[in-house]
């Protein structure tokens, strides 16, 4: 009977901090009450996965990586009424209990349940173990850098079947985080002026979020001319190479006349302070990048009062995943949202370690792991 | 003809930084096009006036103080259609041009015109001179700590005649700043939890702003038990004496479970960081106190992202004076807004230097200068 209770799957696992992750066979338990099992078709390789392996985001190890997955439901647990086998789904690395004060008030990205069970399913247990029978933690209720994954329905969002799953996967983290920072958190307005610091995967999406929202001037800032060129493709109207600037804030302020919105997409307090610095009166700076735990941001106090400037942050693009994932797919299908252009390279799961090296070295807008034959299967 | 062009008035003038202000006779020019002359009935004594005399808020000297004035229109200039002699008016230390992008978008507190002419009328000139004929700057387009003042109509708000002018005066700065920080800037919601750091004139008004907006738990923090007692009268449900706390942030977090809103009403970056520190997920800290120009606020960067906390500021309570002043009067008349209790002591204009000493020593919630016989006159 053991065969029916667990399914073997290759998975990308972090066993030791600062060491290369391993690709190993694990066992994934069939779904219990309120859960579904996904067969993964694709999973994006995200900087947050890397942050989990180096301690920037503290997770207990060993940990199955992956939180940007797209796939097909292959089994549903008891009591699951909203999903059937064959449904196409995305993972959501924040769970949405629907009951806490944050879910109730339209801020499921801050769901209390997600905070309580960051490395397990919502009930505090996992469905993953290694072949020696030791339980494996999962990244933010997901652990979808694996051929199979069992998730609670609170971490799953159904999508339309006419959407390619490898493109759809990206929506589950990087795209939502960047676009949502502009559209949901900052609420960028048509005709406004925005500055985006950092043009990696998230920064490019913040740029296209600003473009979709109608910003008239979008200034991209990075230290790589190559990334700035990419930024133009995603909607930047101006680019500034930070390396070439003696006083970056002054240059950007001169260019914008004081920005309405600024986005920090790197994860450094110093850059967050620059983002705040380029704002005009009443402007809003949104920190999107994940900074190290002890990193600090310092700003001039009186500018808060006299100029009513705002420093805030965006987690997962302030996502309301059940609304926003389908909307982003709609924008892609309407050719308003770029996804194809984000995928620099695809990898097999065996190539996952290389995918992380390429990401760390800044080679990819986004790398995506595509799951072998299974990607061809539709059922 | 000189007699008709200028009117003699006693005024409180700052001539030298860090020196006691002087009470002297000055000359106030009759209103030019688009201006009105007020005869002052009352003027609040505000910490910002003191800040102008010690350089915390940089103003060119010599400077006629006062920006919290209430009085009666005694003359109108050419082209003025909205005011007639006898109207009761308050001064507004932000001018409201009605035309700039900030005025157009409901943020007159950030009006571009106000920024351009901080120590003069909007056209860059003044109507005030000393008896030797030297021009005197005016505090924020006002300079209403004087028996007469000529203001541009963009700095004047008409109020109902059944409102006592000494009470009304307070609305023009301290009350609007504190109450508006809660109602306009933070948009405090019924049932929410708020923490107010500093229980001086502005802090007490932030507390009553939270109470008016329906906050269920209002925690007042100060180092003076006397001020905390006053805070309870203004609506605080809990008080914490910061002096008695080893870890103030921890104590307040424990009490509130993580606050929805926090208000810094002192003007120190360190306290702004504490206000930010007591917030729960999705919370908003509003800096209201005017900090010294070089003062800084330092916060943990990752808390912005993971918890979507916000650090922002409130200038003049994000006032829309033409709407908000009458509304605050309405709240007073409905016995929802405390004004009488704010006035610790009244002073004659000759006693103004003492009023500043009393304020600096923390003796007053608010001191108010009442202008002699004139206060009795109604025309």
Boltz contact constraints between the chains, C-beta under 6 A:
constraints:
  - contact:
      token1: [A, 107]
      token2: [B, 282]
      max_distance: 6.0
  - contact:
      token1: [A, 110]
      token2: [B, 281]
      max_distance: 6.0
  - contact:
      token1: [A, 110]
      token2: [B, 282]
      max_distance: 6.0
  - contact:
      token1: [A, 269]
      token2: [B, 301]
      max_distance: 6.0
  - contact:
      token1: [A, 272]
      token2: [B, 301]
      max_distance: 6.0
  - contact:
      token1: [A, 281]
      token2: [B, 110]
      max_distance: 6.0
  - contact:
      token1: [A, 282]
      token2: [B, 107]
      max_distance: 6.0
  - contact:
      token1: [A, 282]
      token2: [B, 110]
      max_distance: 6.0
  - contact:
      token1: [A, 287]
      token2: [B, 304]
      max_distance: 6.0
  - contact:
      token1: [A, 287]
      token2: [B, 305]
      max_distance: 6.0
  - contact:
      token1: [A, 290]
      token2: [B, 305]
      max_distance: 6.0
  - contact:
      token1: [A, 291]
      token2: [B, 301]
      max_distance: 6.0
  - contact:
      token1: [A, 291]
      token2: [B, 302]
      max_distance: 6.0
  - contact:
      token1: [A, 293]
      token2: [B, 302]
      max_distance: 6.0
  - contact:
      token1: [A, 295]
      token2: [B, 301]
      max_distance: 6.0
  - contact:
      token1: [A, 296]
      token2: [B, 298]
      max_distance: 6.0
  - contact:
      token1: [A, 296]
      token2: [B, 300]
      max_distance: 6.0
  - contact:
      token1: [A, 297]
      token2: [B, 299]
      max_distance: 6.0
  - contact:
      token1: [A, 297]
      token2: [B, 301]
      max_distance: 6.0
  - contact:
      token1: [A, 298]
      token2: [B, 296]
      max_distance: 6.0
  - contact:
      token1: [A, 298]
      token2: [B, 298]
      max_distance: 6.0
  - contact:
      token1: [A, 299]
      token2: [B, 297]
      max_distance: 6.0
  - contact:
      token1: [A, 300]
      token2: [B, 296]
      max_distance: 6.0
  - contact:
      token1: [A, 301]
      token2: [B, 269]
      max_distance: 6.0
  - contact:
      token1: [A, 301]
      token2: [B, 272]
      max_distance: 6.0
  - contact:
      token1: [A, 301]
      token2: [B, 291]
      max_distance: 6.0
  - contact:
      token1: [A, 301]
      token2: [B, 295]
      max_distance: 6.0
  - contact:
      token1: [A, 301]
      token2: [B, 297]
      max_distance: 6.0
  - contact:
      token1: [A, 302]
      token2: [B, 291]
      max_distance: 6.0
  - contact:
      token1: [A, 302]
      token2: [B, 293]
      max_distance: 6.0
  - contact:
      token1: [A, 304]
      token2: [B, 287]
      max_distance: 6.0
  - contact:
      token1: [A, 304]
      token2: [B, 313]
      max_distance: 6.0
  - contact:
      token1: [A, 305]
      token2: [B, 287]
      max_distance: 6.0
  - contact:
      token1: [A, 305]
      token2: [B, 290]
      max_distance: 6.0
  - contact:
      token1: [A, 305]
      token2: [B, 313]
      max_distance: 6.0
  - contact:
      token1: [A, 305]
      token2: [B, 315]
      max_distance: 6.0
  - contact:
      token1: [A, 306]
      token2: [B, 315]
      max_distance: 6.0
  - contact:
      token1: [A, 308]
      token2: [B, 313]
      max_distance: 6.0
  - contact:
      token1: [A, 308]
      token2: [B, 315]
      max_distance: 6.0
  - contact:
      token1: [A, 310]
      token2: [B, 312]
      max_distance: 6.0
  - contact:
      token1: [A, 311]
      token2: [B, 311]
      max_distance: 6.0
  - contact:
      token1: [A, 312]
      token2: [B, 310]
      max_distance: 6.0
  - contact:
      token1: [A, 313]
      token2: [B, 304]
      max_distance: 6.0
  - contact:
      token1: [A, 313]
      token2: [B, 305]
      max_distance: 6.0
  - contact:
      token1: [A, 313]
      token2: [B, 308]
      max_distance: 6.0
  - contact:
      token1: [A, 315]
      token2: [B, 305]
      max_distance: 6.0
  - contact:
      token1: [A, 315]
      token2: [B, 306]
      max_distance: 6.0
  - contact:
      token1: [A, 315]
      token2: [B, 308]
      max_distance: 6.0
